[in-house]
Amino acid sequence: MEPDLQTPPERAAYDYNSPAGKAYWRKNITLIIGLLVVWALVSFVAGILLAEPLADINFFSVPLSFWFAHQGSIVVFVILIFVYARWMDRIDKEFDVHE
């Protein structure tokens, strides 16, 4: 006797052409772009463009511009990974595509 296997229900967000799928991916891409903008601002603006004004401020005995260019952008990137994961969990639940 074969087990009774039920197929999982169709989820609209998996269909890229459905309105729910388009809304899901719009939110996803908007989130990604927003987080990349934050990372770019921290990496390039704080670490490079504002290097001279921030050089006079010390952070852990090194110039703040040096810290942003080397450690700060990495720390912000790791924080953004966790922000993305939590935010995407909420979006996945909203569109019923969560695990």
C-alpha positions as CSV (number, residue, x, y, z in Angstrom):
1,M,0.0,0.0,0.0
2,E,1.4,3.4,-1.0
3,P,1.4,6.2,1.5
4,D,-1.0,9.0,1.0
5,L,1.2,11.9,-0.1
6,Q,-0.3,15.2,-0.4
7,T,1.2,17.8,-2.7
8,P,2.0,21.1,-1.0
9,P,-0.5,23.9,-1.7
10,E,0.4,26.4,-4.5
11,R,1.9,29.6,-3.2
12,A,1.3,32.7,-5.2
13,A,4.6,34.3,-4.3
14,Y,6.5,31.5,-6.1
15,D,4.8,32.5,-9.4
16,Y,6.8,35.5,-10.6
17,N,4.0,36.5,-12.9
18,S,1.2,36.6,-10.4
19,P,0.4,39.9,-8.5
20,A,1.5,38.3,-5.2
21,G,4.8,37.1,-6.8
22,K,5.5,40.6,-8.2
23,A,4.7,42.2,-4.8
24,Y,7.0,39.7,-3.0
25,W,9.9,40.3,-5.3
26,R,9.4,44.1,-5.3
27,K,9.7,44.1,-1.5
28,N,12.7,41.8,-1.6
29,I,14.6,43.9,-4.2
30,T,13.7,47.1,-2.4
31,L,15.1,45.7,0.8
32,I,18.3,44.6,-0.9
33,I,18.8,47.9,-2.6
34,G,18.2,49.8,0.7
35,L,20.7,47.7,2.6
36,L,23.3,48.1,-0.2
37,V,22.9,51.8,0.0
38,V,23.5,51.8,3.7
39,W,26.6,49.6,3.2
40,A,27.9,51.9,0.4
41,L,27.4,55.0,2.6
42,V,29.3,53.5,5.4
43,S,32.0,52.1,3.2
44,F,32.6,54.9,0.7
45,V,31.3,58.0,2.3
46,A,32.5,57.5,5.9
47,G,35.7,55.7,4.9
48,I,36.8,57.6,1.8
49,L,34.9,60.9,1.2
50,L,34.9,61.9,4.8
51,A,38.4,60.6,5.5
52,E,40.0,64.0,6.3
53,P,37.2,65.4,8.6
54,L,37.1,62.0,10.5
55,A,40.8,61.7,10.7
56,D,40.9,64.1,13.7
57,I,38.5,61.9,15.7
58,N,40.2,58.9,17.4
59,F,38.3,55.6,17.9
60,F,40.2,52.9,19.9
61,S,43.4,55.0,19.3
62,V,43.1,55.0,15.5
63,P,41.6,57.7,13.3
64,L,37.9,57.2,12.8
65,S,38.2,57.3,9.0
66,F,40.7,54.4,9.1
67,W,38.4,52.4,11.3
68,F,35.4,52.9,9.0
69,A,37.5,52.0,5.9
70,H,38.8,48.8,7.5
71,Q,36.8,47.4,10.3
72,G,33.6,49.5,10.2
73,S,32.4,48.5,6.8
74,I,32.9,44.8,7.7
75,V,31.0,45.2,11.0
76,V,28.2,47.1,9.3
77,F,28.0,44.4,6.6
78,V,27.7,41.6,9.2
79,I,24.9,43.6,11.0
80,L,23.1,44.1,7.6
81,I,23.2,40.3,7.0
82,F,21.3,39.8,10.2
83,V,18.9,42.7,9.4
84,Y,18.2,41.2,6.0
85,A,17.6,37.7,7.4
86,R,15.1,39.0,10.0
87,W,13.3,41.3,7.6
88,M,13.1,38.6,4.9
89,D,11.5,36.2,7.5
90,R,8.8,38.8,8.0
91,I,8.3,39.3,4.3
92,D,8.2,35.5,3.8
93,K,5.6,35.1,6.5
94,E,3.5,37.9,5.0
95,F,3.4,36.1,1.6
96,D,3.2,32.6,3.2
97,V,6.4,31.4,1.7
98,H,8.2,30.9,5.0
99,E,9.9,27.6,6.0
